[in-house]
Amino acid sequence: MRTIRVGILTISDRAARGIYPDESGAILRERIVEQMGWTIAQYAVVPDDPEAIQRTLRAWSDEEGLDLILTTGGTGLGPRDFTPEATRPLLEREAPGIAEALRFYSLQQTPFAMLSRGVAGIRGRTLIINLPGSPRAVREAMDILGKVLPHALAILRGETGPAAEHSLHA
């Protein structure tokens, strides 16, 4: 089985300017490596700028061929929260169940979860998931995502499900 290559993209004007450390990105790096045993192939912090977000997502999915990109930040109602709007046009197929499950799970912890607008979907063979910027929300998201990401990525690579069945009988 090949190593899963992950990109973590933190979207925050203040973290990009070095005003505060990227706690959510650090939590994601720790969880991906320690909990999942996967490789962090790319990591970046960009401002809340749709062009910077899209440029990074395109490069990491199209050129780097990462298996998974997790974004953190820019999913709320703030005037500079553009992550879903920057992500959605790049997706070839949305995976709304992922975003819905993240909101539902977080809603059990806080009513503010309903304010998150993150999206999830596929670009090429890369799964892209928008997470909120709060460290607590990132921890909660990884609690639930850790249970389904291995299977989701296996399906995306054709290692399970109908594509795998077909390749076994071909």
C-alpha positions, -999 to 999 in steps of 0.1 A, spaced: 0 0 0 14 34 -9 18 63 15 -10 88 16 3 123 8 -15 152 25 -15 189 21 -25 213 49 -35 248 39 -42 273 66 -61 303 54 -58 333 77 -47 369 72 -33 371 107 -14 338 107 0 347 72 13 379 86 28 361 116 6 379 141 -3 346 158 9 310 154 -10 285 132 -25 263 160 -51 246 137 -24 237 111 -2 223 139 -31 201 152 -38 188 117 -1 180 111 0 161 144 -32 142 138 -23 133 102 11 120 112 5 104 146 -32 93 143 -33 84 106 4 76 99 3 96 67 29 120 52 26 158 52 37 165 16 28 202 16 20 228 42 13 265 37 -3 295 53 -20 319 30 -41 351 36 -79 351 31 -74 357 -6 -94 336 -31 -67 337 -58 -40 325 -33 -63 297 -21 -71 286 -56 -35 288 -68 -24 265 -39 -53 240 -43 -46 237 -81 -9 232 -76 -13 206 -49 -39 186 -67 -29 190 -103 9 193 -101 17 175 -69 -11 149 -71 -17 149 -34 -43 124 -21 -59 148 4 -59 185 10 -73 198 43 -79 235 45 -85 253 78 -100 287 82 -121 310 61 -153 290 64 -174 313 86 -196 343 80 -168 370 82 -164 395 55 -130 379 45 -141 342 48 -138 331 11 -126 295 14 -158 278 2 -162 302 -27 -125 297 -37 -128 259 -34 -161 251 -49 -153 261 -86 -122 239 -85 -141 208 -75 -151 183 -103 -175 165 -79 -187 176 -45 -189 153 -15 -216 171 5 -220 143 30 -185 150 44 -193 187 50 -227 178 64 -213 152 87 -187 176 100 -213 203 108 -237 177 123 -209 163 146 -197 197 156 -233 208 162 -235 183 190 -207 203 207 -218 239 199 -247 256 182 -221 279 164 -212 249 141 -242 258 119 -223 289 109 -196 269 91 -199 269 53 -171 245 45 -173 223 14 -157 190 4 -151 173 -30 -128 158 -55 -104 174 -80 -88 148 -101 -77 121 -76 -75 146 -47 -100 149 -19 -103 185 -7 -120 192 26 -126 227 41 -124 228 79 -131 257 103 -102 277 117 -108 271 153 -84 246 170 -113 230 188 -133 226 156 -103 210 139 -99 185 167 -136 176 165 -134 173 127 -104 150 128 -122 128 154 -149 120 128 -128 122 97 -102 98 110 -129 71 109 -138 75 72 -108 91 54 -89 58 49 -119 43 32 -127 74 12 -92 77 -1 -91 40 -10 -124 44 -30 -109 75 -47 -78 54 -57 -100 26 -70 -88 2 -43 -123 -7 -30 -158 -6 -42 -170 -12 -78 -137 -1 -94 -117 -25 -73 -141 -53 -79 -138 -47 -117 -100 -47 -116 -100 -80 -96 -121 -97 -123 -104 -81 -153 
